[in-house]
Amino acid sequence: MKSIAILVAMAFLFSGIIAGVDVNEPKYFDENKNEVTASEEGYDLLIICPQQFYDALIPFQWHKEQYGVKTIIVTLDEIYNSKYFPCQGRDDAEKVKYFIKDAYDNWHIKYVLLAGGRKPGLREEWWVPVRYVYLDDKSNWEARYLSDLYFADIYDSEGKFSSWDTNGNGIYGEWKGSKAEDAPIDLFPDVYVGRWAARNAFEIEIVVSKTMEYETTAYGAEWFKRFVCIAGDTYPEVLNPAWKGYEGEEGTQRAIDWMPGFEAIKLWTSLGTFTGPEDVIEAISQGCGFVFFDGHGSPMSWATHAPNSTEWVDGLTVWQIPKLKNDGMYPVCVVGGCHNSQFNISVFNLLKIYQGFDKWIEYIWKGETAPACWSWWMTKRVDGGSVATLGYSGLGYTKEDKNFTGEASEWLDTHFFWEYGMNGTDVLGEIWGKVITGYLKTYPIDWNSPAGSFTCLDAKTAQEWILLGDPSLKIGGYPS
């Protein structure tokens, strides 16, 4: 906590004086207005935020520039008022996507950080726009889900703007009939997109400080070489004889095999090393470079099963995340499970009894009544938690859900570690983008198949994988 407090103080000191500092080209501050000016040389990182979060992001921009990541902060008002490029789009999310396209074409950006989540309140309003996808997986669980991949997929295979609304009816990613109504959708990311789903400027300050601290102190640290894996029997054979083995443990073992040089900390139900939340809290509080949860989730919790048992073994809930005490030793977290990254939930849902008792109860049993979702809570934890978290905004699918016709979420989750440990990619957003690209090449989408088909689930799996963190994050930090 002390280290973060120091960084916060330094950050705001710099934010006050930086207008007079001549840092590496390009010049990015107007000395009179203290605002970002566009560079003819282009940028690496584009940060999009509301005006209310702008000041809290200035120290982060300065930090990135010190490490050669040319960065520009653009407010939504500047986008909507055509400050840099003519504003176009049918709704706010499309206006933001067109701006990203223009920035990609003209500034050659590589990373996009959407700095803002849901605003507090009964009504669902957003600091930074979101896109909902209307793909029917035939689960009857959710009619739509969040997708930040929408903002990353700029061009289709023919070089045209990828609208995700090919029939033009304002319903995006629509797939509910005998074939996809919006088809084909390219899905391949052209830029690497992450989000800080902050609900106020203080949460921005938290993740700015944690990210800056991580990139400046993690390099060469002993704690970074620890890899904590938490898993059990995701699909007990007692429920289906085809579900042989301990799927979560098998998935984490695959990830371990792809991470040479790391000390694997196996919290497995079969080993007796994972019996409940205290085991998880203790392991993470010692510090680690990565943590991988492979099991079942909800917006507010994560858990799995004991071997061949319907007994639940709880991992962490959002109310237990504050018990993590890994100050200054923040892992990148990958969570396999449903809805852990459903960042549209709100504690105000508890007040919506006026929508009817059945709907009110649904908010509760679906786990949609916390101030923030599990993944964002991990990321914004002040003196612990993660530096970034990757997870799913909707129902997560596996090979068991696809009748063993191919993997789904476990392909993405485990290949995250292949991309880092075996392929050497060490920038977070690039791992996210390359893994999605590899997944789509492994399981090409057949848009002529019916809703709920296995290929339909493959599309949803890619669309719902959310990066809550800085896409330009240098994993393992920078050498001093």
Secondary structure as UniProt FT lines:
FT   HELIX           2..17
FT   HELIX           18..20
FT   TURN            31..33
FT   TURN            40..41
FT   STRAND          45..49
FT   HELIX           51..53
FT   HELIX           54..66
FT   TURN            67..68
FT   STRAND          71..75
FT   HELIX           76..80
FT   TURN            81..82
FT   HELIX           92..106
FT   STRAND          111..115
FT   STRAND          132..133
FT   STRAND          145..146
FT   HELIX           149..152
FT   TURN            157..158
FT   TURN            166..167
FT   TURN            172..173
FT   STRAND          192..196
FT   HELIX           201..217
FT   TURN            219..220
FT   HELIX           222..225
FT   STRAND          226..231
FT   TURN            237..239
FT   TURN            241..242
FT   HELIX           247..257
FT   TURN            260..261
FT   STRAND          263..268
FT   TURN            269..272
FT   HELIX           277..285
FT   STRAND          290..294
FT   STRAND          296..298
FT   TURN            299..300
FT   STRAND          301..305
FT   TURN            307..308
FT   STRAND          312..317
FT   TURN            318..320
FT   HELIX           321..323
FT   TURN            327..328
FT   STRAND          332..336
FT   TURN            340..341
FT   TURN            343..344
FT   HELIX           347..355
FT   HELIX           357..365
FT   TURN            366..367
FT   HELIX           374..380
FT   TURN            382..383
FT   STRAND          388..392
FT   TURN            399..404
FT   HELIX           409..421
FT   TURN            422..423
FT   HELIX           428..442
FT   TURN            447..448
FT   TURN            451..452
FT   HELIX           454..463
FT   STRAND          465..468
FT   TURN            471..472
FT   TURN            475..476
//
